[in-house]
Amino acid sequence: MSSMFHEAFKIRQIVLVNSGAYCYAKIRIDQHTALLGANNSGKTSLLNALKFFLLPEENLNDCVRKFGFKNADGFYSKEQSFGFYFPDNSSFLILEAENPHGPFCTVINPGLRSFSYERTCVPVPYSAIEHVFWDHESLANNGAGAPITGLSCATVAAQLKTVGGLVVRDVENIKSRFYRHHPSRPDLGRFCLLPLSQGGKSREIEAWKKLIHLAFDIAAKDKRTLPDTIATIIEGKKDRKEAELNVNLPAILERYSALKSTKLRLQGVRAAKPLWDQFESRYFALLDNGTALINHLQGAAATLEDLDGSHAERHQKKIEHYHATSLAAKALTSDAERIAAQCKEKIGGIRELERQFGRIKQDSSALSAIIHTYPNMATEEIIEAIEAATTEDQQKVVSLKDAEVFRQEFEQRARELNADQARAAVLKSILKDSKSTVLDLLPVESSTVLYSLNPVAFSIERDVLEEHQQAALRAFTALFGAHENALVFLDQTTPVPIKAYDAAMVTRERDEELATLSRRMRTNQQRITEMAGDARQSLDQLAMKVRVLESQIDKDKANIGLLKRKEFVETEFARVKLELARANDELLQFTASHREISEQLAEAKELQGVANQELEASKQLSDKLSGWSRRVKELLFFRLDFLREGLASAEQQLINVDDTLINNLESRAYELSKDFDALKKASGSLLDAVPDVETEFEPFSSATLTALRPLYERYALLYGRLDLEEYNHDHHVSEHNADTRLQMQSIEHAKRLIADFIKRIESHLADIKVSNIDEVCIEYTLHPQFDELLKTVKSVNMLGVDLPADVLYERIGSFSSEFFDGDQRRDGRLNMARLLMGVEYKVKLAGRDYFTSESQSTGTSVMINSRLLAFLLKELLQVDTQVSLPLLIDEISNLDAKNLGAARDIAEADGFFIFGATPDLTPNIGKVIGNYVNLDYFRANELSYNRERTILYTGINESLTATVDRSA
């Protein structure tokens, strides 16, 4: 250990409570230790927990950048990391450390915000607060102790407060407490863990992160570990942030592009000066000629307006006179047309009445013929007779057209005839012999019920009813009652109406029924006979009969309609006859009136013709004045619309206006329009040569000379300031060249800094003796195009008012494209870490006079990196201070005893401790490291904070060191 270190800062031990895979684990890290256990048992994650204490963070947001927790598959997310280290409210991480002011502990627990954690510092060793987190008095877990019941952030905070606990929040406060050493102020430096020389500035913290990464990857398996660490240390040692290498190559290219674009633009403007001169001369010529023509046109317009005013009054009187004669003629015309229309209308009415009279007279004659056919019958009786005949004829037509209907009708009538004959025979028998029926042999009440239920069924002849038959019928009818003229059966009203039985009335009904049956039998017999005859007819004969019947049906329907209108026909006949006589009288009166009004109308039209001739003469003069005025206005407001604004106006004077003047004005306007088109063409040529950068101006869409004025003014300003702009451009080029030269010099300086720093590291490594290695040197690699860029910088002239050759910027662009775009970096700033592409060791083996870059063993890499870490750490720490750190070696069992021993000795010389991880114990580990812990053997087999976290280790290391025999 170097004698230059006086004040020591030591990390003693780390404790995990209900965190990771651990129920409770207390591991010393101030001595060489090997952690044994199966893969993924939590060996590496225990040491990674140190990052929570060594880095000034308060949460796991942006976890990859801040902590870089990872495994072989990649980085862990903030959710995975937080859930691993802080799965419960009873999860804690504790670090015991010591500085010149004494021992202290930092306790970390889950915070109130998502993925956050909090620190509480206590100025006592861990032994003073261990009882807060673990019950060593308990005999549980084979005497290893038991969890604290009800352990939580709240209970721990209360107990830590009793021993002077201080909650440290806010990143700046954390930096001040943990990274700034105050030798004479214990109140400020009590919890200093790492005495950085600048007290924890951002660049120091970034360098410190790289050193932690190197300590946790001391074998440097990650190829970016050494380049990033060295680059960050170099930058961290600079006095100011502004002194860091921070060259913005894209900004240089962008400014160069802008300056070159400006130069090309100014050259184009200078080359287009003749086009500007042409545009300017045409612009002012058009302005002068246009002003003269517009003033002449305005004078003509004023003259025409005066003439039009005086003529308008005279013309108005002629219009009024013509309107008066027209109104008189129109009124008479209207009267004549009205009377003529009345005559026409009356003639039409007479003709319509004559047609009505003819039709109604025809209906009256037809009606008389029908009535004579049915003498001594009322009109209603005639209608019923015709309707009955029509219905019968319709049925005959249906039967004749359909054989099946014919057959059904024939069978139906035959059945009805047979049934009617049978029923008639029964009725004749009953009426002839006056025989009794069942209803006559029962009481009136019973007869009424039976007669209501079925008057036919119970009308059978019966001379005598036995007593038991009468009793049965009386009992049956007793089940019925009466309610509102309907039968009631067993208290339920039925839909059967009550019909009282009366023997005399029944006899009359039988007589009527017999008469009805006789008429129906005659009808059916006649129809059957007719149908029998039809059955023997041919199809043509039947078709003829159908046509005859259908014709008769149509005639009968017409007659029925006429009979129903009998009263209307008689009334209408009298009315139409009277109206026809009255209309003929009125027509004679209208004809006389029309002759009289026609004579008056002829006189009025003669007066109207004279007034019209006078008005036409006045109109011709008005049209001439209007034509001249229209042509002047067309010139002013349409053809010369492009001159409507921006011209100086002269005092208007009346002039003599005629066709010659108007033609002259139109000719001048035509020439002026051509001049305006030529001006727009000149402006287009100017714009093509020197585009208008302020607006997207389209000269050929410009409607007015005024619209071209802003273009003229901008180009007048442009050419008026051209000399000044060229001078300013030369000045900006000079500034750009000087700035680019400084930027390139800073890149050259960065190369020298890297080389000097590497030499210092090589000097520090000069006394290292490792295995068969006599000497160690460091070979670093810069970006392959970097030297090419520097060569190009030296080959071009970067002084003066001219831009350097394009080859410089092509080289910068090529370097920037490959260096930034190919790497998909977020910005285009060149810094030290991006410049330094790789760092590797070259060694000179014993007996050789040359260096080789052959890969070294893990042990050799650990020894070299240990010395390098000590050197780099010294660059960050305050003078006369020393910090002890654990160096993590994964798969430590791969090192042989000789290399492992040498690595241990070199680590001790620089104040470090080997912290190895391996699945199994080997003799070399026991012999060289001495202390080891096999995590597979320590389990909470009875009580644990959580069944998923069962590793229980209370801090007694296993070892193969000699012990004192206490039995002697």
Secondary structure as the mmCIF struct_conf table of DSSP 4:
data_model
#
loop_
_struct_conf.conf_type_id
_struct_conf.id
_struct_conf.beg_label_comp_id
_struct_conf.beg_label_asym_id
_struct_conf.beg_label_seq_id
_struct_conf.end_label_comp_id
_struct_conf.end_label_asym_id
_struct_conf.end_label_seq_id
TURN_TY1_P TURN_TY1_P1 SER A 3 MET A 4
STRN STRN1 GLU A 7 SER A 19
TURN_TY1_P TURN_TY1_P2 GLY A 20 ALA A 21
STRN STRN2 TYR A 22 ARG A 28
BEND BEND1 ASP A 30 GLN A 31
STRN STRN3 THR A 33 LEU A 36
BEND BEND2 ALA A 38 ALA A 38
TURN_TY1_P TURN_TY1_P3 ASN A 39 ASN A 40
BEND BEND3 SER A 41 GLY A 42
HELX_RH_AL_P HELX_RH_AL_P1 LYS A 43 ASN A 48
TURN_TY1_P TURN_TY1_P4 ALA A 49 LEU A 50
HELX_RH_AL_P HELX_RH_AL_P2 LYS A 51 LEU A 54
BEND BEND4 LEU A 55 LEU A 55
BEND BEND5 GLU A 58 GLU A 58
STRN STRN4 ASN A 59 ASN A 59
TURN_TY1_P TURN_TY1_P5 ASN A 61 ASP A 62
HELX_RH_AL_P HELX_RH_AL_P3 CYS A 63 LYS A 66
TURN_TY1_P TURN_TY1_P6 PHE A 67 PHE A 67
STRN STRN5 LYS A 70 ASN A 71
TURN_TY1_P TURN_TY1_P7 ALA A 72 ASP A 73
STRN STRN6 GLY A 74 PHE A 75
HELX_LH_PP_P HELX_LH_PP_P1 TYR A 76 SER A 77
HELX_RH_AL_P HELX_RH_AL_P4 LYS A 78 TYR A 85
BEND BEND6 ASP A 88 ASP A 88
TURN_TY1_P TURN_TY1_P8 ASN A 89 SER A 90
STRN STRN7 PHE A 92 ASN A 99
TURN_TY1_P TURN_TY1_P9 PRO A 100 HIS A 101
STRN STRN8 GLY A 102 PRO A 110
BEND BEND7 LEU A 112 ARG A 113
TURN_TY1_P TURN_TY1_P10 SER A 114 PHE A 115
STRN STRN9 SER A 116 SER A 116
STRN STRN10 TYR A 117 VAL A 122
BEND BEND8 PRO A 123 VAL A 124
HELX_RH_3T_P HELX_RH_3T_P1 TYR A 126 ALA A 128
TURN_TY1_P TURN_TY1_P11 ILE A 129 ILE A 129
HELX_RH_3T_P HELX_RH_3T_P2 GLU A 130 VAL A 132
TURN_TY1_P TURN_TY1_P12 PHE A 133 PHE A 133
STRN STRN11 TRP A 134 ASP A 135
TURN_TY1_P TURN_TY1_P13 HIS A 136 GLU A 137
HELX_RH_AL_P HELX_RH_AL_P5 ALA A 140 GLY A 143
TURN_TY1_P TURN_TY1_P14 ALA A 144 ALA A 144
STRN STRN12 ALA A 146 PRO A 147
HELX_LH_PP_P HELX_LH_PP_P2 ILE A 148 ILE A 148
TURN_TY1_P TURN_TY1_P15 THR A 149 GLY A 150
HELX_RH_AL_P HELX_RH_AL_P6 CYS A 153 LYS A 161
TURN_TY1_P TURN_TY1_P16 THR A 162 GLY A 164
STRN STRN13 LEU A 166 VAL A 168
BEND BEND9 ASP A 170 ASP A 170
HELX_RH_AL_P HELX_RH_AL_P7 VAL A 171 TYR A 179
TURN_TY1_P TURN_TY1_P17 PRO A 183 SER A 184
HELX_RH_AL_P HELX_RH_AL_P8 PRO A 186 GLY A 189
TURN_TY1_P TURN_TY1_P18 ARG A 190 PHE A 191
BEND BEND10 LEU A 193 LEU A 194
STRN STRN14 LEU A 196 LEU A 196
TURN_TY1_P TURN_TY1_P19 SER A 197 GLN A 198
BEND BEND11 GLY A 199 GLY A 200
HELX_RH_AL_P HELX_RH_AL_P9 SER A 202 ALA A 215
TURN_TY1_P TURN_TY1_P20 PHE A 216 ALA A 219
BEND BEND12 ASP A 222 ASP A 222
TURN_TY1_P TURN_TY1_P21 LYS A 223 ARG A 224
HELX_RH_AL_P HELX_RH_AL_P10 THR A 225 GLY A 236
TURN_TY1_P TURN_TY1_P22 LYS A 237 LYS A 237
BEND BEND13 LYS A 238 ARG A 240
HELX_RH_3T_P HELX_RH_3T_P3 LYS A 241 ALA A 243
BEND BEND14 GLU A 244 GLU A 244
STRN STRN15 VAL A 247 ASN A 248
HELX_RH_AL_P HELX_RH_AL_P11 LEU A 249 ALA A 271
TURN_TY1_P TURN_TY1_P23 ALA A 272 ALA A 272
HELX_RH_AL_P HELX_RH_AL_P12 LYS A 273 THR A 373
BEND BEND15 TYR A 374 TYR A 374
TURN_TY1_P TURN_TY1_P24 PRO A 375 ASN A 376
HELX_RH_AL_P HELX_RH_AL_P13 THR A 379 LYS A 401
HELX_RH_AL_P HELX_RH_AL_P14 ALA A 403 ASP A 433
TURN_TY1_P TURN_TY1_P25 SER A 434 SER A 434
STRN STRN16 THR A 437 THR A 437
HELX_RH_3T_P HELX_RH_3T_P4 VAL A 438 LEU A 441
BEND BEND16 LEU A 442 LEU A 442
HELX_RH_AL_P HELX_RH_AL_P15 VAL A 444 LEU A 453
TURN_TY1_P TURN_TY1_P26 PRO A 455 VAL A 456
HELX_RH_3T_P HELX_RH_3T_P5 ALA A 457 SER A 459
STRN STRN17 GLU A 461 GLU A 461
BEND BEND17 ASP A 463 ASP A 463
HELX_RH_AL_P HELX_RH_AL_P16 GLU A 467 ALA A 478
TURN_TY1_P TURN_TY1_P27 LEU A 479 LEU A 479
STRN STRN18 PHE A 480 HIS A 483
TURN_TY1_P TURN_TY1_P28 GLU A 484 ASN A 485
STRN STRN19 ALA A 486 PHE A 489
TURN_TY1_P TURN_TY1_P29 LEU A 490 ASP A 491
STRN STRN20 GLN A 492 PRO A 497
HELX_LH_PP_P HELX_LH_PP_P3 ILE A 498 ILE A 498
HELX_RH_AL_P HELX_RH_AL_P17 ALA A 503 ALA A 535
TURN_TY1_P TURN_TY1_P30 ARG A 536 ARG A 536
BEND BEND18 GLN A 537 GLN A 537
HELX_RH_AL_P HELX_RH_AL_P18 LEU A 539 LYS A 564
TURN_TY1_P TURN_TY1_P31 ARG A 565 ARG A 565
HELX_RH_AL_P HELX_RH_AL_P19 LYS A 566 GLU A 634
HELX_RH_PI_P HELX_RH_PI_P1 LEU A 635 ARG A 639
TURN_TY1_P TURN_TY1_P32 LEU A 640 LEU A 640
HELX_RH_3T_P HELX_RH_3T_P6 ASP A 641 LEU A 643
BEND BEND19 ARG A 644 GLY A 646
HELX_LH_PP_P HELX_LH_PP_P4 ALA A 648 GLN A 652
HELX_RH_AL_P HELX_RH_AL_P20 ASP A 659 ALA A 689
BEND BEND20 VAL A 690 VAL A 690
BEND BEND21 VAL A 693 THR A 695
HELX_RH_3T_P HELX_RH_3T_P7 PRO A 699 SER A 701
BEND BEND22 THR A 704 THR A 704
HELX_RH_AL_P HELX_RH_AL_P21 LEU A 705 GLY A 720
BEND BEND23 ARG A 721 ARG A 721
HELX_RH_AL_P HELX_RH_AL_P22 LEU A 722 HIS A 764
TURN_TY1_P TURN_TY1_P33 LEU A 765 ASP A 767
STRN STRN21 VAL A 770 VAL A 770
TURN_TY1_P TURN_TY1_P34 SER A 771 ASN A 772
STRN STRN22 ILE A 773 LEU A 782
TURN_TY1_P TURN_TY1_P35 PRO A 784 GLN A 785
HELX_RH_AL_P HELX_RH_AL_P23 PHE A 786 SER A 795
BEND BEND24 VAL A 796 VAL A 796
BEND BEND25 GLY A 800 ASP A 802
HELX_LH_PP_P HELX_LH_PP_P5 LEU A 803 ALA A 805
HELX_RH_AL_P HELX_RH_AL_P24 ASP A 806 SER A 816
HELX_RH_PI_P HELX_RH_PI_P2 SER A 817 ASP A 821
TURN_TY1_P TURN_TY1_P36 GLY A 822 GLN A 824
BEND BEND26 ARG A 826 ASP A 827
STRN STRN23 ARG A 829 LEU A 830
HELX_RH_AL_P HELX_RH_AL_P25 MET A 832 LEU A 835
STRN STRN24 LEU A 836 LEU A 845
TURN_TY1_P TURN_TY1_P37 ALA A 846 GLY A 847
BEND BEND27 ASP A 849 TYR A 850
STRN STRN25 THR A 852 THR A 852
HELX_LH_PP_P HELX_LH_PP_P6 GLU A 854 SER A 857
HELX_RH_AL_P HELX_RH_AL_P26 THR A 858 LEU A 876
STRN STRN26 LEU A 877 LEU A 877
HELX_LH_PP_P HELX_LH_PP_P7 GLN A 878 GLN A 878
TURN_TY1_P TURN_TY1_P38 VAL A 879 ASP A 880
STRN STRN27 THR A 881 VAL A 883
STRN STRN28 PRO A 886 ASP A 890
TURN_TY1_P TURN_TY1_P39 GLU A 891 GLU A 891
HELX_RH_3T_P HELX_RH_3T_P8 ILE A 892 ASN A 894
BEND BEND28 LEU A 895 LEU A 895
HELX_RH_AL_P HELX_RH_AL_P27 ALA A 897 ALA A 909
TURN_TY1_P TURN_TY1_P40 ASP A 910 GLY A 911
STRN STRN29 PHE A 913 THR A 918
BEND BEND29 PRO A 919 ASP A 920
HELX_RH_AL_P HELX_RH_AL_P28 PRO A 923 ASN A 924
HELX_RH_PI_P HELX_RH_PI_P3 ILE A 925 ILE A 929
STRN STRN30 ASN A 931 ASN A 934
HELX_RH_3T_P HELX_RH_3T_P9 LEU A 935 TYR A 937
STRN STRN31 ARG A 939 ARG A 939
BEND BEND30 ASN A 941 GLU A 942
BEND BEND31 TYR A 945 TYR A 945
STRN STRN32 ASN A 946 ASN A 946
TURN_TY1_P TURN_TY1_P41 ARG A 947 GLU A 948
STRN STRN33 ARG A 949 ARG A 949
STRN STRN34 ILE A 951 TYR A 953
BEND BEND32 GLY A 955 GLY A 955
STRN STRN35 GLU A 958 SER A 959
TURN_TY1_P TURN_TY1_P42 ARG A 966 SER A 967
#
